[in-house]
């Protein structure tokens, strides 16, 4: 069974009562908008969105909420912003920090909009929301009260679970200093049931400087925020969350998930959601960080891959298996090929169809409740050759390879794929995927006498062909190989060298058929 279907079955079992009553299940995920959202974060979004789609497929009511967190303090500057300009804003909540682009409402706005644009083409059923308005509307007032009233127990939970503990005078809240506007530098020192006393400490954290103001204030209606692990549990109750997972870093022994789960149970009297733990998405072997500007952004990678291929990338491996992605290597061509192989399994074109491959293809589609259309698609390597050949027309070559005219849907799919192949060639393709037809045979080509005889004979046979197609050329090459008793590489490699100065490339019979018959025959007979 496909890994996401296993999760869905477990969810259906746990929430049988709610499902029977028709109560929608709430799925939630979030991202703090401290910088451009990186492709690593997309794995969690797609996982939660996929579970939502599968539940819908099973006729189980649900809603997937994704939080754009604009309420956390600015605790690190991305490398691509003006460090001097933004240093004075360190410690302020993100919604109070100026945007980096003209027209941005605040620092987080542009990053959130970019993420939504990157995710939209995949068709995931996401309801986006910002955190700040919920605090302002008083949605967190009750949980703030509970956290303050039960602060001693929260301190005990930290100690029991993580071993780190909190000092006896620590309260689980940070207020926004009314003097300097910072939230990362304030320490709550007391609670009388209505107001908190606090100090904006100058040296409270090493990434921001407080103003030294002391006072008391109402902590409600957006004047404060809960610290991360407490807030995570609070959000489950406030939003009525049933299902929410997280990345591997939250699941170490004594980590944030374990702390939040116990706080949710003991402080907010709310059961921890069904868990969806998942491994990291690594770019070229390195975990990505939004604040440090490492790795590619979600939008950058979304611009490189068709939506269904990007979704396929995120779901084809089990959640517990890390994904290593190197856009500058062969990963992208291999990804397209793997997607096409899974399509073969789904449509029964494989000799031994495998349900797991078939299911991953089906779930990569925009709407998993609709049966995918069986479309003929040109393979990545062939297409990468055609788009680099000015004398070739992609529609004509596709029809030749298919053996018949393309449907309207197949033509649209072909052009979409061709656009993405061009982007990859122009930006990331390694040298072996750059094809240039050679005007003459490379001077350093060394051939044995038997190879020369075979290739000369092949040139004569190709020149006499009545039908100039990939199949007929391919047949003559194989017949010549057998006639002269040559190992495959001793005839195929010279052909690639002669015409492209390469030792490999697209299917040789087909690529030769895209050239003029008389030119191919002449070049071989001249050997």
C-alpha positions, 0 to 999 in steps of 0.5 A: 500500500502507498505510504499516504494511503496507510496514513489515511486509513489510520486517520479514518480509524482514529477519527471514526466518530467525527467522520460518522458525525460529518465533522470536517477533520482539520489538517494544519501546517505552517511556515514562519516567513523569516525569508524566502520559503525554501523548497525543503518546506514544500515537502510538508505542504505537499504531504499535508495537502496530499492527505487532504486530497486522499481523504476527500477521495474517500469522501471524508470531509476535511480542511487543510489550513496553512499558516503564514506565521508573521507574528514571530520575532525577527531573530536572524537576517537572510543574507540577501537583505541589507544587513545594516538597514534591518539590524535595528529591527532585530527582535521586532515581530515580523509583521512590524518589520518593513518589507524588502520590496516596494508595496510589501505590507511588511517583511513577511508579505512578499515571502508569503505571496511568493510561496502561494504562487509557487504552490498554486499550480499543484492544485492542493486544497490549501486554505492560507491564513496569517497568524497575526490577525488571530492574536489581534482578534483575541483567538489566543486570549484563553490559551494565554490565560491558561499558559500563565495560570499553569506556568509552573506545570509548563516549566516542569514539562520542559524539565521532564521532557527535554531535561533543560528546564526553565528558571522559576521566574520564567513565564511562557509569554513574550509581550511587545514592548510598548516603547521599542516595539520588540518582542524577542527581548521582553521577559514577563516577570509576573501575572496577577490574573489581568496584567503581566509585569515585564522587562525589555532586557537589553541583553536578553538574547544575543541577536537583538538589544532591548530598550530596558523599559519595565512596566505592566500591560494587558497581554491579550488581543495581539499584545503578546505571543506564546513561545514556540513549543507552547504556541504549537500546542495552543494552535492545535486547540485554537484551530481545532487541529486533528492532523499535523506533522512536522520535520525530523528536527522536531522529533528528537528525544525530548524535542519540540513535538514531545514537549508540545504534545504534553503541554497540549494534554496537561495545559490546554486539555486537548489531544495531540493531533494525528502525527505525520513525521517526515524526513528532510528534503536536502538540496545537494545533500545539505539541509536548507535554511530560510534565514541563511539563504541556503538552497533554492526557494520554493518558487525557484524550483517550481519554475524548473519543474511542471507542477505534477513533476514537482508534486511527484518529487515530493511524494514518490518516497516514503515520508520517513525517507530523506529526499536528496535533490541536485538540480544541477546534475542528472536529477531532473532528467531522471525524475521525468523518466521515473514519472513516465515509468510510473505512468506506464505502470498506471496505464498497464503499459509495463509487463509487470505493473506495480501498484505502488508506482501506479499510485504515485503517478495518480496522486501526482496529478492536480486532482486525484479524484479524476482519472488521469488521461492516457497521454503519449509523452516524449521522453526527456532526453529525446526532447532535450535533443529536439529543442536544441536542433534549429532544423527540427520541429518538436510537433513533427518529431513527436508525431514520428516517435509516437507513430501517429498525430498527437491529440490536442491534449498531447500537444499541450503536454508536449509544449509544456514539457518542452518549455521546462526542458528548455529552461533546464538546458539554459540554466542547469544542464550538464555538458553531456546534455548539450547537443551540437551536430558536428560538421565533420568527423572529430580528428581524434576519433580512432577506429579499428579496421573492422569498425571502419568497414562496418560503418562504411557498409552501414553508410551504403545501406542507409543511403539505399533506404527507401523509408527514412525513419528512426525504426528503419535506421535503427534496424540497419544499425543492428543488422550491421552490428550483427553482420560484422560481429561487433559489440554494441559499444563499438558501433554505437559510440563511434556513431555518437562521436562522428555526428555529435562528438559524444559517446552517448545521447538520444536513441541513435536510430531516431536522432540520425533519422532527424538529419538528411539521409544523404548527409548521414550516408556520405559522412559514414562512407567517407570514413 
